[in-house]
Amino acid sequence: MRLFTGIVFCSLVMGVTSESWRSFFKEALQGVGDMGRAYWDIMISNHQNSNRYLYARGNYDAAQRGPGGVWAAKLISTVLEDSKSNEKAEEWGRSGKDPDRFRPDGLPKKY
């Protein structure tokens, strides 16, 4: 419910049209899915030092969706604050830079 309320409020503040509001909402939902996939991969990867890469990748994937994805990635990253090093990786990914910078050696290709 908070996510939906936040999206509605954000769209009102931004003054978006109904068409771009739907686009923003779609991007935000897709961004939530990207972030969820990244957090799921963190849980199942069980690989040392993979968190920063997976945080960066989740934020990168969400940001590629558009403004709604960036908004969702920032919201989720703020709610699930971990550490300053992860915050740097999240910001790196949201800015559209390659998340492989944080990829640890030996992490399986499926991630």
C-alpha positions as CSV (number, residue, x, y, z in Angstrom):
1,M,0.0,0.0,0.0
2,R,2.9,2.4,0.8
3,L,4.4,1.8,-2.6
4,F,1.2,2.6,-4.4
5,T,0.6,5.7,-2.3
6,G,4.2,6.8,-3.0
7,I,3.8,6.3,-6.7
8,V,0.5,8.3,-6.8
9,F,2.0,11.1,-4.7
10,C,5.2,11.2,-6.8
11,S,3.2,11.4,-10.0
12,L,1.1,14.2,-8.7
13,V,4.1,16.1,-7.6
14,M,5.8,15.6,-11.0
15,G,2.6,16.6,-12.8
16,V,2.7,13.8,-15.2
17,T,0.0,13.1,-17.7
18,S,-2.1,10.0,-17.5
19,E,-0.1,8.2,-20.2
20,S,3.2,8.9,-18.6
21,W,1.8,8.1,-15.1
22,R,1.0,4.6,-16.4
23,S,4.4,4.3,-17.9
24,F,6.0,5.4,-14.6
25,F,3.9,2.9,-12.6
26,K,4.8,0.1,-15.0
27,E,8.5,1.0,-14.8
28,A,8.3,1.1,-11.0
29,L,6.7,-2.4,-10.9
30,Q,9.3,-3.8,-13.2
31,G,12.0,-2.1,-11.1
32,V,10.6,-3.8,-8.0
33,G,10.9,-7.1,-9.8
34,D,14.5,-6.4,-10.7
35,M,15.3,-5.5,-7.2
36,G,13.5,-8.6,-5.9
37,R,15.5,-10.8,-8.3
38,A,18.7,-9.3,-7.1
39,Y,17.8,-9.8,-3.4
40,W,16.8,-13.4,-4.1
41,D,20.1,-14.0,-5.8
42,I,21.9,-12.6,-2.8
43,M,20.1,-15.1,-0.6
44,I,20.8,-18.2,-2.8
45,S,24.2,-17.3,-4.2
46,N,26.0,-18.0,-0.9
47,H,29.2,-16.6,-2.5
48,Q,31.5,-14.5,-0.4
49,N,31.6,-10.7,-1.3
50,S,28.8,-11.0,-3.9
51,N,26.4,-8.6,-2.2
52,R,27.8,-5.4,-3.6
53,Y,27.8,-6.7,-7.1
54,L,24.2,-8.0,-6.8
55,Y,23.0,-4.8,-5.2
56,A,24.7,-2.9,-8.1
57,R,23.1,-5.2,-10.7
58,G,19.6,-4.9,-9.2
59,N,19.8,-1.1,-9.2
60,Y,21.3,-1.1,-12.7
61,D,18.5,-3.4,-14.0
62,A,15.8,-1.3,-12.4
63,A,17.3,2.0,-13.6
64,Q,17.3,0.7,-17.2
65,R,13.5,0.6,-17.0
66,G,13.3,4.4,-16.7
67,P,12.4,7.0,-14.1
68,G,9.9,4.7,-12.4
69,G,12.6,2.0,-12.0
70,V,15.1,4.5,-10.6
71,W,12.5,5.7,-8.1
72,A,11.7,2.1,-7.1
73,A,15.4,1.2,-6.7
74,K,16.0,4.3,-4.5
75,L,12.9,3.5,-2.4
76,I,13.8,-0.1,-1.9
77,S,17.5,0.6,-1.2
78,T,16.6,3.2,1.4
79,V,14.2,0.8,3.2
80,L,16.8,-2.0,3.1
81,E,19.9,0.0,4.1
82,D,22.9,-2.3,4.7
83,S,26.2,-0.5,4.7
84,K,28.1,2.3,3.1
85,S,29.9,0.0,0.7
86,N,26.6,-1.4,-0.5
87,E,25.2,2.1,-0.8
88,K,28.0,3.0,-3.1
89,A,27.4,-0.1,-5.3
90,E,23.6,0.7,-5.4
91,E,24.3,4.3,-6.5
92,W,26.8,3.0,-9.1
93,G,24.1,0.7,-10.6
94,R,21.4,3.3,-10.5
95,S,23.6,5.8,-12.4
96,G,23.7,3.3,-15.3
97,K,27.3,2.3,-14.9
98,D,28.4,-1.3,-15.4
99,P,27.8,-3.3,-12.3
100,D,30.5,-5.8,-13.2
101,R,32.9,-3.4,-11.4
102,F,31.8,-5.0,-8.2
103,R,31.6,-8.6,-9.5
104,P,33.8,-10.9,-7.3
105,D,36.1,-13.5,-8.7
106,G,34.5,-16.9,-9.0
107,L,30.9,-15.8,-8.9
108,P,28.9,-18.2,-11.2
109,K,27.9,-16.7,-14.6
110,K,24.2,-17.2,-13.8
111,Y,24.4,-14.2,-11.5
